[in-house]
Amino acid sequence: MSSPRDTALDYIRANETRFSEFCQRIWAHAEPAWREYKSARDYVELLRAEGFTVEAGSGGMPTAFVASWGSGKPVLAGFSEYDAVPGNSQQVVPREAPREGVHPYAAGHTDPHSVLGTASLVAMLAARAAMEKHGIPGTLKLFGEPAEKVCGSKPVHAAKGYYNDLDAAVVWHPWPSNTVTSDTQFGAYWSCVITFEAADPENWIDPTLVPIEGAHANARCPGALDALCLMYTTTKYTKEAMFPHAGSWTLNEFVLGDGGATSDNLAPRFSQIQYSWRASNLGIQEQIWRVLANNARHAAASTGCRAFVRWVTKTRVGLPNQVMTDLTWKNLQAVGAPVYSEAALEFGRAIQREMGLTPMEDPFIPSVSRLTPPEENEARLRAGLPSWQKHLSADDYVEFCWHAPTVRLLAARPRLRPPSPGFNYPNWAYLALGGLPEAVDPGMFVAARTMALTYVDLATEPATLAAAQAEFRERSGIGTPAWVPPLLPADFDPPVDLRWPEYVTTERGTEWCIPTPHTGTGAGEAL
């Protein structure tokens, strides 16, 4: 008789081709945050066909879902992501070549989430096969989490109670190595859209002071565009005073177009700018927001506008769970590191030839083909951090950490080996490799096998799960004032109605939100 672990691995082995093709379909959709309509549909249809009960549009998010199978305890969770990133369009060829038929700066998968989501799906289905065949009680939940690039859906699911009944969560991310995250987890990510509106620009001055009739002779209200420019500039000036140059915090902005390109000389009435910031603790996040809010109020007051804020997301920080780390590392060792075929290696060499480099026998960095012990990975992270900093970068998987013991597996996706220290390959090379099955499938199925085995162990080893939960209660302080609840309110309105970039259908056909240019990017003559 096969064991539950054998059954899970047998399921993956028998379905590799099927799910490699599924991954490529998601990669080809290349849908950005909050607009992953085709990708979410494909997941929902497949999971329903596999016997899962699926709530589509969970949490008021049209491209989110929650798929459940089984009943009773333990409740074991994972998630799939599937959003792509604007400005990263690329074909699976060893040369720079954005996808045809849309603007060259359309979306493409970077990490890629096509791989991340598929591996999580496969792991969940493999665990289901094992539990079903061997009569193992428990519930499996796969969350469809859109908009990870703005850390969008998980804080919403958390705020609305979707994680409250979980007993453990097993998650992963494609990475330049094969390891398991240990003590140093990811930090917080907050994002908001600041809006300026010029509600009554006609009252900017007293028109009786000018003896010439006609609007063109009057002083023009600065309006929303000037407010946005002041906001942008003031924030650049005050960024130095937000927090000391420590803690690896970052602040980025993006200007959203106002659709007023043909408004001629009328005062701009509406403008928006998005700010997103990462930090290693919530206190730093609050400090940055205080400065941003103050800047917005002053910019509005100076330009005859009103200022508003619409929150996109607020995440907490990650919590480690050593029991979960040890269990997952044991399973990663049992599975082994990815092995890359000659087809994958030759594609990497072809990129090197395209760039005029001497092709290498093994064009990938060594870490993607070996296992890195968690303590080695932890030491590498800590080497560049001050002792007081406990978190680095940001990712919204951290939301699970405050509701159940959570582990974050890292499994390889290839990166090209530099010919010399400090050499950087162009972004298109990274993107092209991310869409090549021979390059991404090995790490994807290493992740799927490792997570499936971890699910099976959690369902069949009550002592291990109990130890993980005991550690979770101690670290999170759940049930005590030390616990950090979701930072968004339970009635939070997901920002799916904001002007996120997306594919559109016009009289000209299907296009990216930037119209398809006649040539190049549509930029015109060089200056």
C-alpha positions in Angstrom: 0.0 0.0 0.0 1.3 3.5 -0.9 1.6 6.0 1.9 -0.2 9.4 1.8 3.1 11.1 0.9 3.5 8.6 -2.0 0.0 9.3 -3.3 0.6 13.1 -3.3 3.9 12.7 -5.2 2.3 10.2 -7.6 -0.5 12.8 -8.4 2.0 15.5 -9.3 4.1 13.1 -11.4 1.0 12.1 -13.4 -0.2 15.6 -13.9 3.0 17.6 -14.7 2.2 18.1 -18.4 -1.3 19.3 -17.6 -0.2 21.9 -15.1 2.8 23.0 -17.1 0.3 24.0 -19.8 -2.0 25.6 -17.2 0.9 27.7 -16.1 1.7 28.8 -19.6 -1.9 29.9 -20.1 -1.8 32.1 -17.0 1.5 33.5 -18.2 0.0 34.4 -21.6 -3.0 36.2 -20.0 -0.5 38.6 -18.4 -3.2 40.4 -16.5 -2.2 43.2 -14.0 -3.4 43.8 -10.5 -7.2 43.8 -9.8 -7.8 43.0 -13.5 -7.0 39.3 -13.6 -10.4 38.3 -15.1 -9.3 35.5 -17.4 -6.7 34.1 -14.9 -9.2 34.0 -12.0 -11.8 32.4 -14.3 -9.4 29.6 -15.2 -8.6 28.8 -11.6 -12.3 28.8 -10.5 -13.3 26.6 -13.4 -10.5 24.1 -12.8 -11.1 23.9 -9.0 -14.8 23.4 -9.4 -14.2 20.6 -11.9 -11.9 19.0 -9.3 -14.7 19.0 -6.7 -13.8 22.1 -4.7 -16.5 24.4 -3.5 -15.5 27.9 -4.7 -16.6 31.3 -3.6 -15.8 33.5 -6.6 -15.4 37.2 -6.0 -14.6 36.7 -2.3 -14.3 39.8 -0.1 -15.9 42.0 -2.7 -13.0 41.5 -5.0 -14.1 40.3 -8.5 -10.8 38.4 -9.3 -10.4 36.8 -5.8 -11.7 33.4 -4.8 -11.8 30.9 -1.9 -11.8 27.2 -2.9 -12.6 24.6 -0.2 -12.5 20.8 -0.1 -13.1 18.4 2.8 -14.5 19.0 6.3 -13.5 19.4 9.8 -10.1 19.9 11.3 -7.3 20.7 10.6 -8.0 23.5 8.1 -4.9 23.9 6.0 -4.4 26.8 3.6 -2.4 28.1 0.8 -2.8 30.7 -1.9 -2.4 31.3 -5.6 -1.4 34.6 -7.1 -1.7 35.4 -10.8 -1.2 39.2 -11.4 1.3 40.5 -13.9 3.2 43.8 -13.9 2.7 46.7 -16.3 5.8 47.6 -18.4 7.2 44.0 -18.5 5.8 42.6 -21.7 8.1 40.0 -23.3 7.8 37.0 -25.6 9.5 33.7 -24.8 12.4 34.3 -27.2 16.1 34.9 -26.4 16.0 38.6 -27.6 14.2 41.7 -26.6 10.7 41.3 -28.0 7.5 42.7 -26.3 4.3 40.8 -27.1 2.8 41.9 -30.4 -0.6 43.5 -30.8 -0.5 45.7 -27.7 1.6 48.6 -26.5 5.2 47.5 -25.7 4.8 48.6 -22.1 1.8 46.3 -21.5 2.0 43.9 -18.6 4.1 40.7 -18.2 4.9 38.3 -15.4 8.1 39.1 -13.5 8.5 36.8 -10.5 6.5 35.1 -12.2 3.2 34.7 -10.4 2.0 32.4 -13.2 4.5 29.9 -11.6 3.7 30.8 -8.0 0.0 30.3 -8.4 0.2 27.1 -10.4 2.6 25.4 -7.9 0.2 26.2 -5.0 -2.7 24.8 -7.0 -0.8 21.6 -7.7 0.2 21.2 -4.1 -3.4 21.6 -2.9 -4.7 19.1 -5.5 -2.0 16.6 -4.6 -2.8 16.9 -0.9 -6.5 16.4 -1.7 -5.6 13.2 -3.6 -3.7 11.9 -0.6 -6.4 12.8 1.9 -9.2 11.4 -0.2 -7.5 8.1 -1.0 -6.4 7.4 2.6 -9.4 8.8 4.4 -7.5 11.6 6.2 -9.9 14.1 7.8 -9.5 17.8 7.3 -10.2 20.8 5.2 -8.1 22.3 2.4 -8.5 25.9 1.4 -6.8 27.6 -1.6 -7.2 31.3 -1.7 -7.1 33.1 -5.0 -5.2 36.3 -4.2 -5.2 39.0 -6.8 -3.1 42.2 -6.9 -0.1 41.0 -5.0 2.0 43.6 -6.6 0.2 46.2 -4.6 -0.3 43.7 -1.7 -4.0 44.0 -2.4 -6.2 41.1 -1.5 -4.7 39.4 1.5 -5.3 42.3 3.9 -8.9 42.5 2.7 -9.4 38.7 3.2 -7.9 39.0 6.6 -10.0 42.0 7.6 -13.2 40.3 6.5 -12.5 37.2 8.6 -11.5 34.7 5.9 -8.4 33.5 7.8 -10.0 33.2 11.2 -10.5 29.4 11.1 -7.1 28.4 9.7 -4.9 25.9 11.5 -1.8 26.3 9.3 -0.7 27.9 6.1 1.9 26.8 3.6 3.0 29.4 1.1 6.0 29.9 -1.3 7.6 32.3 -3.7 9.9 31.8 -6.8 13.4 32.8 -5.7 17.1 32.7 -6.8 17.6 29.8 -4.4 15.9 26.8 -2.8 15.4 27.3 0.9 12.8 28.1 3.7 12.4 31.5 5.3 13.4 31.5 9.0 13.6 34.3 11.5 13.8 37.3 9.2 10.4 37.6 7.6 9.1 40.3 5.3 7.9 43.7 6.5 5.0 46.0 6.0 3.6 47.5 2.8 1.1 50.4 2.7 -0.3 52.1 -0.3 -2.8 54.9 -1.0 -4.0 57.1 -3.7 -4.1 60.9 -3.0 -6.7 62.7 -5.1 -6.9 66.4 -5.7 -10.1 68.1 -6.9 -10.6 71.7 -8.0 -14.2 72.0 -7.1 -14.8 75.6 -8.0 -11.9 77.1 -10.0 -14.2 79.9 -11.2 -14.0 81.4 -7.8 -10.2 81.5 -7.6 -10.3 85.3 -8.0 -12.8 88.1 -7.8 -13.7 88.7 -11.5 -14.7 92.3 -10.8 -11.1 93.2 -10.2 -10.4 92.7 -13.9 -12.1 95.3 -16.2 -12.0 93.0 -19.2 -14.8 90.5 -19.7 -14.1 86.9 -20.7 -12.6 83.9 -18.9 -9.3 84.0 -20.9 -8.4 87.3 -19.3 -8.8 86.1 -15.7 -6.1 84.6 -13.6 -6.3 80.9 -13.9 -6.9 78.7 -10.9 -3.8 76.5 -10.4 -6.0 73.4 -10.2 -5.5 69.7 -9.6 -2.4 69.4 -11.8 -0.5 72.0 -9.8 -1.6 70.4 -6.6 -0.2 67.1 -7.8 3.0 68.7 -8.8 3.4 70.4 -5.4 2.6 67.1 -3.7 5.3 65.3 -5.8 7.9 68.0 -5.2 7.1 68.6 -1.5 7.3 64.9 -0.8 10.7 64.7 -2.6 12.0 67.5 -0.3 10.5 66.0 2.9 11.6 62.4 2.1 14.9 63.2 3.8 13.0 64.0 7.0 10.6 61.1 7.1 12.9 58.6 8.8 16.7 58.1 9.2 18.6 56.3 6.4 18.3 53.0 8.2 15.9 50.1 8.2 15.7 49.6 4.4 12.5 51.6 4.0 11.4 52.8 0.6 8.8 55.2 -0.8 7.6 55.2 -4.4 5.0 57.1 -6.3 3.1 56.8 -9.5 1.1 59.5 -11.3 -2.3 58.3 -12.6 -3.5 60.1 -15.8 -6.6 62.3 -15.4 -8.0 61.8 -18.9 -8.0 65.5 -19.6 -5.7 65.5 -22.6 -8.1 67.6 -24.8 -9.3 70.1 -22.1 -7.2 72.9 -23.6 -6.8 75.8 -21.3 -9.4 74.8 -18.6 -8.1 74.4 -15.1 -7.4 70.7 -14.4 -10.2 69.6 -12.1 -9.0 66.1 -11.1 -5.6 64.4 -10.5 -4.3 61.4 -8.6 -1.0 60.2 -7.4 -0.3 56.8 -5.7 2.2 56.4 -3.0 3.5 53.0 -1.8 5.9 52.5 1.0 7.7 49.6 2.7 9.3 49.4 6.1 10.4 47.0 8.7 7.9 48.0 11.4 4.5 49.7 11.7 5.8 52.7 13.5 7.9 53.7 10.5 4.9 53.2 8.3 2.9 55.5 10.4 5.6 58.2 10.4 5.8 58.2 6.6 2.0 58.5 6.4 2.0 61.5 8.7 4.3 63.4 6.4 2.4 62.4 3.3 -0.9 63.5 4.7 0.5 66.8 5.8 2.0 67.4 2.3 -1.3 66.7 0.6 -3.2 69.1 2.8 -0.7 71.9 2.1 -0.6 71.2 -1.6 -4.4 71.4 -1.8 -4.6 74.6 0.2 -2.1 76.3 -2.1 -3.9 75.5 -5.3 -7.6 75.9 -4.7 -8.2 72.2 -4.3 -9.5 69.6 -1.9 -7.4 66.6 -1.0 -8.7 63.1 -0.4 -7.1 59.7 0.4 -8.2 56.3 -0.8 -6.4 53.4 0.9 -5.2 50.6 -1.4 -3.7 48.4 1.3 -2.1 48.1 4.7 -0.2 45.0 5.7 1.3 43.9 9.0 4.8 42.3 9.3 5.7 38.6 9.1 6.1 36.2 12.0 8.4 33.2 11.9 7.4 29.7 13.0 10.4 27.5 13.5 8.4 24.3 13.7 6.9 25.0 10.3 10.3 26.0 8.9 11.9 22.7 10.1 9.1 20.6 8.7 9.1 22.2 5.3 12.9 22.1 5.1 12.8 18.4 5.8 10.4 18.0 2.9 12.4 20.2 0.6 15.4 18.0 1.3 13.4 14.9 0.5 12.3 16.4 -2.8 15.7 17.8 -3.8 16.9 20.7 -5.9 15.6 21.5 -9.4 17.4 19.9 -12.4 17.5 21.8 -15.6 17.4 20.2 -19.0 19.7 21.0 -22.0 16.8 22.9 -23.6 16.7 25.3 -20.6 20.5 25.7 -20.5 20.6 26.3 -24.3 18.0 29.1 -24.0 20.2 30.8 -21.4 23.2 30.5 -23.7 21.2 31.9 -26.6 20.5 35.0 -24.5 24.2 35.3 -23.8 25.0 35.1 -27.5 22.4 37.7 -28.3 24.2 40.1 -25.9 27.6 39.3 -27.4 28.8 37.3 -24.4 30.6 34.0 -24.5 28.0 31.3 -23.7 28.6 29.3 -20.6 28.2 25.6 -20.1 25.9 26.3 -17.2 24.4 29.8 -17.8 22.4 29.8 -14.5 23.6 31.0 -11.1 24.7 28.1 -8.9 22.1 28.6 -6.2 19.2 27.6 -8.3 20.6 24.0 -8.6 21.3 23.3 -5.0 19.5 23.5 -1.6 20.4 26.3 0.8 19.9 25.5 4.5 17.6 28.0 6.2 20.3 29.0 8.6 22.6 29.8 5.7 19.9 31.9 4.1 19.2 33.6 7.4 22.9 34.5 7.9 23.1 36.0 4.4 20.1 38.2 5.1 21.3 39.3 8.5 24.7 40.2 7.2 23.3 43.3 5.6 20.9 44.4 8.3 21.3 46.3 11.6 20.7 44.2 14.6 17.4 46.0 15.5 15.8 45.3 12.2 13.8 42.1 12.2 12.0 42.4 8.8 13.1 43.1 5.3 11.2 44.2 2.1 7.5 43.5 1.9 5.0 40.9 0.8 1.4 40.4 1.8 1.8 36.7 2.8 2.5 38.2 6.2 -1.2 38.6 6.8 -1.6 34.8 7.2 1.1 34.9 9.9 -1.2 36.6 12.4 -4.0 34.0 12.0 -2.2 30.7 11.9 1.3 29.2 11.9 2.7 30.0 8.5 5.8 28.9 6.5 7.3 30.5 3.4 9.1 28.2 1.1 11.4 29.6 -1.6 12.1 27.6 -4.7 14.3 28.4 -7.7 13.5 30.2 -10.9 16.6 30.6 -13.0 18.7 33.7 -13.2 21.6 34.1 -15.6 25.1 33.8 -14.3 27.0 37.2 -14.7 30.2 37.0 -16.7 31.9 39.3 -14.2 31.1 40.8 -10.8 28.6 43.7 -11.0 27.3 42.7 -14.4 23.5 43.1 -14.9 21.5 41.4 -17.5 18.6 43.4 -19.1 15.2 42.9 -17.7 13.9 41.3 -20.9 16.2 38.3 -20.4 14.7 37.7 -16.9 11.2 38.0 -18.3 11.9 35.6 -21.2 13.2 32.9 -18.9 10.1 33.3 -16.7 7.9 32.2 -19.6 10.0 29.2 -20.7 8.5 25.9 -19.3 11.9 24.2 -19.4 13.3 26.9 -17.2 10.5 27.4 -14.7 8.8 24.0 -14.4 11.7 22.3 -12.4 11.4 24.9 -9.6 7.6 25.0 -9.8 7.3 21.3 -9.3 9.9 21.2 -6.5 7.7 23.8 -4.7 4.5 21.8 -5.4 6.0 18.6 -4.1 7.5 20.2 -1.0 4.2 22.0 -0.1 2.1 18.9 -0.8 4.3 16.8 1.5 4.0 19.5 4.2 0.2 19.5 3.9 0.1 15.8 4.3 2.4 15.8 7.3 0.3 18.5 9.0 -2.8 16.5 8.4 -1.3 13.2 9.7 1.0 14.4 12.5 -1.1 16.1 15.1 1.8 16.5 17.4 3.7 18.5 14.8 0.7 20.7 14.1 0.1 21.2 17.8 3.8 22.3 18.3 3.5 24.8 15.4 0.3 26.2 16.9 1.8 26.6 20.3 4.7 28.5 18.8 2.2 30.6 16.8 0.2 31.5 19.9 3.4 32.6 21.8 4.8 34.7 18.9 1.6 36.3 17.8 0.0 36.9 21.2 -3.3 36.0 19.7 -6.1 36.4 22.2 -4.1 39.0 24.1 -3.5 42.8 23.7 -0.2 41.9 22.0 -1.9 40.6 18.9 -1.9 42.9 15.9 -5.4 42.7 14.3 -5.9 43.5 10.6 -5.1 47.1 9.8 -8.0 47.6 7.4 -11.6 47.7 8.8 -14.0 44.8 8.3 -16.2 47.0 6.0 -13.2 48.1 3.9 -14.3 48.8 0.3 -11.6 47.0 -1.9 -10.2 49.6 -4.4 -11.1 47.6 -7.5 -12.9 50.7 -8.9 -9.7 52.8 -9.1 -8.1 53.4 -12.5 -5.7 50.5 -12.6 -4.1 49.7 -15.9 -5.8 47.0 -17.9 -6.7 45.5 -21.3 -9.6 47.3 -23.0 -11.7 46.6 -26.1 -12.3 49.6 -28.4 -13.3 50.1 -32.0 -9.7 49.4 -32.8 -9.8 45.9 -31.1 -8.3 44.6 -27.9 -5.6 47.0 -26.6 -3.6 47.8 -23.5 -4.9 50.9 -21.7 -2.3 52.8 -23.7 -3.4 52.5 -27.3 -1.4 50.3 -29.6 1.1 52.6 -31.4 1.8 52.5 -35.1 5.5 52.0 -34.4 7.6 51.5 -31.3 6.1 53.0 -28.2 4.4 55.8 -30.1 6.9 58.3 -28.6 7.6 60.0 -31.9 10.9 61.7 -32.9 13.9 61.7 -30.5 14.8 65.0 -29.1 
